[in-house]
Amino acid sequence: MIEQSVFFDESNEKSIKISDLKPGDILIFDGEDHGISLLIKKFTHSNVTHGALFMQGGDIAAIADAGTGGIHMHKVEEHDGSRFVHVRRITKEGGFGEDFDKTISPVLDTARDYVSQDLPYPYSDLVLLAMILIYKDVSDVSLKQAAIIKLLKAVTAELKKIIDEKFHDGKHTMVCSSYVYQCYLDASKNNPDLKINIKNGDADFDPNYKAKRSATLLDLYAEHAAEYLYNTESFASEKDEPVTETLDEILDNLVNKEEKHVSLVKGNALSHAIEEFLKALMNAYGITIKNVKELIENAKKQQAMFVTPNDLYCHTTNTESIGKLMLYRYEDVYTP
């Protein structure tokens, strides 16, 4: 098993009840201690893997969130033994006062609109893991290059399947990886106070970073393309062999358990795997790509919109902690 990283300090969070929640509250769920969830936690140095919006309290409490099945509402209730959920609430200097419910209503309207559109949402935990590997500096984790290539191939295949099955009639997904962040961002067009501000996010570029190596897989891919002066439509893999291992086997083999430092090396096989994943992702956004240079430019634009659950938890500058509680989320879709 992979050892867990040092997580965000939760010692200052107080225990709360579901009755303490307000519509518009940001809910961040703890992840599980195995498989994809554990890797997401390890690569983001956190204990959280999922975000949701609290939509309503009262007799039937409900949240809105996104998953491979799309964007839906689900009933929730307090339940000992369920996963911990960390609750944050947007704020501003001086506070929103008694106008909070009225101020936050555009966020809830936006959330309901996305639910009613039945908008496709391709960011499964597996796709989120791949995006973290592409966009975030995970150099502190010793990764096996061959396993990364196999993982990206597997994720690309899943992403293409999701697109084929759910992206039709001109539909494409929201640009932001976080449904919660997107709802607040849309509402902030008419009220800037509703934009969630993120500082030092998981995919943020650090201008003070002076290392000689590429910081992310996207950097590595761009560096490889620059060696060709971007004069290539794509990187062909010399041996584009099918993936025969199971996903669990790939994930278990992703992190090198023996060596502390393994540098990833530029090469056509890795660049091809990165490229195919990014092309599928751009397809989900409805973005047409003609060449490598356009792919890199658009990928960097999307990198700026990549928000992880951990960002919502501990990288925001205008939300406050309300506390934490154990919530059970019902799988069945709830329609008010």
N, C-alpha and C positions, 0 to 999 in steps of 0.2 A: 504493500500500500504506500501511497505517496504521503509524506508528512505534510501536515497543514502548515500554512504560513502564519505569521503573526497577524491577527485580525484587528480591526478597528475597536478601540476601547468602548465597551458598552456599559461600563460601570456607572455612568452618570444617568442612564436611562431609568426612569421610574416605571413601575408596573401600573398599568391603566386598565380600564374596562372598555368594552365596546361602546358604552354609552358616552364615553369621553370623546369619541370621534365625531368629526364634522364632515359633511359632504365636501369633497375637494381635497381631503387629506391624502397625503402621499404614503402609500404602504409599500414597504420593502421586506420581502420574505427571505428568511434564512434558507440556505440551500441544504441539500442532502450531503452525506459524507461518503459518497461513492460516485463512480462514473463521471459523466460530463459535468455534473454539478460540482463535484469536488475539484475538478480541473479549473472550472471557471473561478471558483473561490481562490484557488492557488495562484492563478495568473493575475487576479485583481487584488490580491492581498486583503480579502474581505471574507465575510461569512454569508453574504447575500447573493442571490441569483435571480430574483424576480421582482418586478414592480407592478403596482396596481393603483387605481384610484378608488377611494371610498365614495360611493354614490348616494347611499341613503341609509339611515338608521331606523329606529322604531321597531315595529313588530317583525319586519323582514329587512334585515341588514343586507346590503349588497355592494359588491365592488364591480368595477369594469377593468378588464385586463386583456392582454393579447397572448395568443399561443398559436400553435400550428393549425388549430381549428378555426382561427380567425379572431376577430375582436368581439367579445361578448360580455354580458353581465353574468355574475354568479352570486348566489346567496352565500353568506358567511355567518359563522357563529363562534362564540368563544368555546374552546374545548381544550381541557388540559391534555397535554401529550402531543398536541399539534405543533407545527412549526412556529417559532417566534416570528412575529411581524413587528417591524420597527415603523413608527408613525412620525411623519414630519409634516409640518404645516407652513405654507408660504407666509412670509411676513414682510414688513418694510419698516423703515425708520419711523417710529411713532405708532406703528401698528395700524391695522385696518379698523379697529374699534368695532362698534355695533354694526357697521356696514359690511362685515366680512361675508355674510351669506349672500348679500346682493352682489358684492364685488366678485365673488368666486363663481357666480352662476354661469357666466360665459364659458368657463372651463368645463362645467358639467354639460352644458348644451353641446359643446364641441365633442365631448366624450360620447354622448348619446348619438350624435350625428354619425360618428365613425362606426358605432355599433349598428345603426340602422342601415348603413351603406353595405354592410357585410364585406368590408374591405379585406382583400387577401393580406395575410401577414406572414412573411416567410422566415421570420427570425426565431426559428426553433432554438432550443438550447444548443444543438449541434452547430447550427449556423452562427449563433452568437459566439460560441467558442472559437470558430474559425475567424470571425471578425476580430476578436480579441488578439488572436495570433498575428493577424495581418496588420492591424492598426496600432497595437500597443507594444511598448518596449517590454518584452518578457525575457530580456537577456540575463536576468538573475536566475532564470530556470534553465537547467541544462537539457536541451531538447535534442532528439534524434532526427536528423534531417530526413532519412528515409521514411520515418513514421509520419513526419509533417506532410510529406508529399502524398502518402497514402490517405491521410486524414482529409487533406484538401480535395483529393479526388472523390472521396466518399461524400463529403459535404456538397461538392458541386453537383454530384449525381442527385442528391436529395433535393437541392435547391431547384434544379431543372425539373424534377418531378413535380414539385410544388407549383412551379410556374405553369407547367403544362396542364395541371389539373385545375388550378384555381384562378389563373390570370387569363381572363377572356373578356370579350366585349369591351376592349380598351382599358381594362382595369390595370392599375399598377399600385405598388405599395407606397406607404408613407416613407419619406426620405429618412426620418429619424428612426434609429433602432429602438427608441424608447417611446412607447405609446403615451405614457404619462407625461414625459417631457414635451411631446408633440402637441398634446391637448393644451398645455399651458402656453406653448409657443404660439399656437394659432390664436388663442384668446388674447395674447399680449399685443396683437396688432392694433387693437382698440384701447388697450390699457397696458402700457409698458411695465407697470408694477407686477404684472402677472407672468412675466418672463422669469423662468428659473435660471438663476445665474450660477454657472459652474466654474470653479477655479481649480487649476491643477488636476483636471480630469484624467481618467485612465488613458485616453488617447491623445492628450494634449502634447504639443511639441514644446520641448524645453529649450529656449534659445541659448541658455547657458551651458548646454550639454556639449562637452568638448572631446568626447571619445572619438577615436579614429575609425571605429567600425560603424556600420549602419545600425540604427537603433531599432528599426522594425522590419518586418518582412516586406512591407510596402517600400521602405527605403532601399532594401536590398534589391528588390525588383527594379526600382527606378535607377539605381546605380548600374545595374546590369544593362538596362536599356540605353543609358547614357554612353556606355562603352561602344554601342553601335550607332551613336549619334541619333538615336530614336528612329533610324531608317530601317525599321522592320515592322511588318504588320502584326507579327506574333512570334513567340518562341516555340519552335517545334521540339518536342521531346524525342530523343533518339530511341528510347525504349518506353513507349507508352503502354506498359503492361497493365492488365486489369488487376484490381485489388482483390486478393483471394482471402485475406484475413477477415475475421468478423470485426465489427466496430469495437466491441469490447477488447479484442486483442490489440487493435491499433491504439486505443486509448491507454491500455495498460503498458504499452511499449513506447509511448510518446516521450516520457521523461526518462533521461538517463539516470539510473539509480546508483551508478558507480563513480563516474567522473563528475567533478564539481563544475567544470567549465568546458563546454563544447561550442566552438564557433561554427555558425552556419556558413556555407560556402556558396558563392554564386555559381549557377550552372543552369543549363537549359531545362533539366528535369524539374528543378524547384521553381524556376521562373514560369515554366509552362503551367504548373499546378496552381501557382498564385494567379496567373493570368486568366485561366479558365474559370476560377472561382469569382474573380472580380468581374469578368464579362457576364456571368450568370447574375451577379448581384446588380449590375447596371441594367440588365434586362428587366429585372424585377422593378427597378425604379422607372422604367420606360425610357431609359437613356440609350441612344444609338451610338455605338463606338466604331470608328473607322480604322484606328491604328493604335499602336502602343502609347504614343504621346497623349492622345485623347483619353485613353484609358487611365493613365497615371494622373492627368489633370483632374478628371472627374472623381477618381478614387480619393484624391486628397481633399476635394471639396466635401465628399461624403464622410471622410474621416472627421471633419470638424463637426458633423452632426451625429457622430457615434457616441451615444450615451449609455453607460452601463448601469445596472442596478446599484453598484457600489458608488457611482457618481451621485446618484440621487440620495444615497445614504450619508455620505461624509464629504462630498466635494462641492456642496452648494453653499452659497454665501447669503442667501435670503430665505432660508427655511429654518425652522426651529424644531427641536425634538419635543414631541408630545409624550412619548413613552413607548413601551412595548407591551405586547400581549400575545397570547396563543390563539390563533384563529384557524378554524377549519373551513376550507373553501370547497364548496360542493362542485362536482364536475359538471352536473347538468346545467345547461344554459338557462338563465332566468330572464323572463320577459315581464316587466312590470305591467 
